Amino acid sequence: MKLPFAYKPLGFLLGWTSGTLAGMAFRATWKAIRHEEDAPDALDRDRSWREVLLAAAIQGAIFAVVRSAVDRTGATAIARSTGVWPSGDQGGRD
């Protein structure tokens, strides 16, 4: 039994939530590292390549970790409530 349609609305909501949480975490991390409110982006003329690439790497890592944690939490909740992993696998370790 697959749950792709049942999981899609939850997956959309989780994706939006994870993006919001990751953005907040990145801003807090950048502020802690550089003591600046705004992180550089690729079009900031007054920022060095090093700063821009460092910010991008940190942001990417944070977004990937937060997204994976939120997706995994949602999949685990679906599996616990229905007995089926969102991809259709039954059973599992979680």
Secondary structure, DSSP 8 states (H G I E B T S, - for coil): ---HHHHHHHHHHHHHHHHHHHHHHHHHHHHHHH--SS---TT-TTS-HHHHHHHHHHHHHHHHHHHHHHHHHHHHHHHHHHSB-TTS-B----
